[in-house]
Amino acid sequence: MKTYSLVAAIASAMVVAGCNNVGTDAQKGATSTSEAPSAENSVAVVNGKAISRPAVDILSSELAQRRGENSVPEDKIIDELIKRELLRQEAEAQQLTKDPKYAARVENADRMVLSQIAAEHFINSAPITDEELKKEYDQRVGSMKLTEYKAKHILVETEDAAKDVIKRLQKGEKFADIAKKVSKDPGSKANGGDLGWFNPQQMVPPFANAVVALKNGELTQAPVQTQFGWHVIQREDSRDQPPPPFDAVKDQLRSMMQTQKLQQHITELKNKAKIEQFQKPKPAESPAIDPSKQPDTSLESNKPEPEKPAESPAVEPSDSSPEANTPEPPKPAK
């Protein structure tokens, strides 16, 4: 199995988000070399800091996995690593990692890479033998009895519409003709509702259960509801499906067993470890307010105040011009 597949299984088992960042391992190789710079073990030296040849190989492999056959030339990879080293040195010179948010990112990147290395080492140190794989195959796959079904359906939006389809079929109308006219399933409508051969696991449970419950040639007497709408289903045929051969699923079984062993290993580490978890600090409370400035809630403050003479409601002039604020002249008495 390729290293990339191992890393993919590791990332899945550990539920680590973002574990496939390009160049993470290469950055590690570029920033830590124990040997003196030389043409044999380095590809470049940037301000006295060597970029190792393994760093180039790692990044090249990562990019090849992502791009397929469109590999990146080595000179471009080296140039990219030189740029990264220059920026790394600048971050160090400016002491950016003293900022807590940057320090946390470096901490997470370091934790991610080392956890992948430890997990890969664990998997490689205890390889799964063919005998173990065959035993797993016999237990999980070899004894499985699989059945495939051939069916057709008509999908409509409402239960009443589905009941109407059933009545039309019972009166002798052809299934394919109705499907082509009223079915809402774009994948099977043009084929008269034909779904071909399928495994029940490929279908949503209500649909699969209905097909399994029918006999060959039988039609559902009541509409079947799924999240897609209402179905009228006719099962046409069924057949036993032999389990896939061992060689066809061996790699999948190996990956699954590696993931299981790794998860078990992590659980054992967790049980042995002393782990203390802390709750997120509560937000700081508002500063204390001077009690003398607080509203008085005593009984004395609730006494009704003496009534004041009624005043005219104050109306502010809507016009803010000087003329609007000029008092009106007294009107002559009548």
RAPEKA-V424464 format. One record per residue. N is the residue number from 0. D_CENTER is the distance of its C-alpha to the mean C-alpha in Angstrom with 1 decimal. Layout:
N	D_CENTER
N	D_CENTER
This chain:
0	25.4
1	24.3
2	23.1
3	19.9
4	19.1
5	19.9
6	17.6
7	14.7
8	15.7
9	16.2
10	12.8
11	11.4
12	14.1
13	13.9
14	10.2
15	10.9
16	8.6
17	10.3
18	12.8
19	13.6
20	15.4
21	18.5
22	21.7
23	20.9
24	23.2
25	25.6
26	25.9
27	26.8
28	29.5
29	30.7
30	31.3
31	33.0
32	35.9
33	38.6
34	41.0
35	43.2
36	42.3
37	43.8
38	43.4
39	42.5
40	39.5
41	38.4
42	37.7
43	38.5
44	39.6
45	38.5
46	40.9
47	41.7
48	38.1
49	37.5
50	34.5
51	34.5
52	34.5
53	31.8
54	29.5
55	30.2
56	29.7
57	26.3
58	25.0
59	26.7
60	25.0
61	21.5
62	22.3
63	24.0
64	20.9
65	18.9
66	21.9
67	23.5
68	27.2
69	27.2
70	27.9
71	28.7
72	32.3
73	33.0
74	34.9
75	32.0
76	29.8
77	32.7
78	33.0
79	29.4
80	29.8
81	33.0
82	31.4
83	28.7
84	31.6
85	33.6
86	30.8
87	30.2
88	34.0
89	34.0
90	31.4
91	33.5
92	36.7
93	35.4
94	34.1
95	30.7
96	29.2
97	31.5
98	29.3
99	27.0
100	23.9
101	24.6
102	25.6
103	22.4
104	20.4
105	23.0
106	22.7
107	19.0
108	19.5
109	22.4
110	20.8
111	17.9
112	20.5
113	22.9
114	20.5
115	19.6
116	23.4
117	24.3
118	21.9
119	23.2
120	26.7
121	26.3
122	25.2
123	28.0
124	30.6
125	30.2
126	29.7
127	29.4
128	32.6
129	33.2
130	35.1
131	32.0
132	30.0
133	32.8
134	33.0
135	29.3
136	29.8
137	32.8
138	31.2
139	27.9
140	28.9
141	32.6
142	33.6
143	31.2
144	33.0
145	31.0
146	32.3
147	31.4
148	32.6
149	33.8
150	33.7
151	33.8
152	32.9
153	33.5
154	30.8
155	32.1
156	31.0
157	33.3
158	34.9
159	38.4
160	37.6
161	36.5
162	39.7
163	41.7
164	40.2
165	41.2
166	44.7
167	45.1
168	44.1
169	46.6
170	49.2
171	48.8
172	46.6
173	44.6
174	40.9
175	40.0
176	42.0
177	40.4
178	36.9
179	37.6
180	38.9
181	36.6
182	33.4
183	30.2
184	28.2
185	28.3
186	27.5
187	30.5
188	32.9
189	34.8
190	35.3
191	36.9
192	33.8
193	33.8
194	30.5
195	32.0
196	31.2
197	27.9
198	26.6
199	26.0
200	22.5
201	21.7
202	22.6
203	21.5
204	23.6
205	26.3
206	27.1
207	27.1
208	29.2
209	31.7
210	32.1
211	32.8
212	35.3
213	37.3
214	40.0
215	40.5
216	41.8
217	41.1
218	39.6
219	37.7
220	40.2
221	37.8
222	34.7
223	31.3
224	28.6
225	24.9
226	22.3
227	23.7
228	27.2
229	30.3
230	31.2
231	34.6
232	34.2
233	36.8
234	36.4
235	38.4
236	38.2
237	36.5
238	36.7
239	35.9
240	33.2
241	33.9
242	31.2
243	29.8
244	32.1
245	31.4
246	31.1
247	28.5
248	26.0
249	27.2
250	24.6
251	21.8
252	23.7
253	24.2
254	20.6
255	19.9
256	23.0
257	22.1
258	18.8
259	20.9
260	23.6
261	21.4
262	19.8
263	23.4
264	24.6
265	22.1
266	23.2
267	26.8
268	26.3
269	24.9
270	27.8
271	30.3
272	29.0
273	30.2
274	27.2
275	27.8
276	25.2
277	26.2
278	25.2
279	24.4
280	27.7
281	28.9
282	29.6
283	33.3
284	35.8
285	38.0
286	41.3
287	44.3
288	46.3
289	50.1
290	51.5
291	54.5
292	52.4
293	50.7
294	52.2
295	54.9
296	54.0
297	57.2
298	59.6
299	62.0
300	59.5
301	59.1
302	62.8
303	63.4
304	64.6
305	68.1
306	67.9
307	68.3
308	70.2
309	68.2
310	67.1
311	66.2
312	62.6
313	61.9
314	60.8
315	59.5
316	60.7
317	58.2
318	60.0
319	59.7
320	62.6
321	65.8
322	67.7
323	65.4
324	66.3
325	70.1
326	71.9
327	73.7
328	77.5
329	79.3
330	80.3
331	84.0
332	85.3
333	86.3
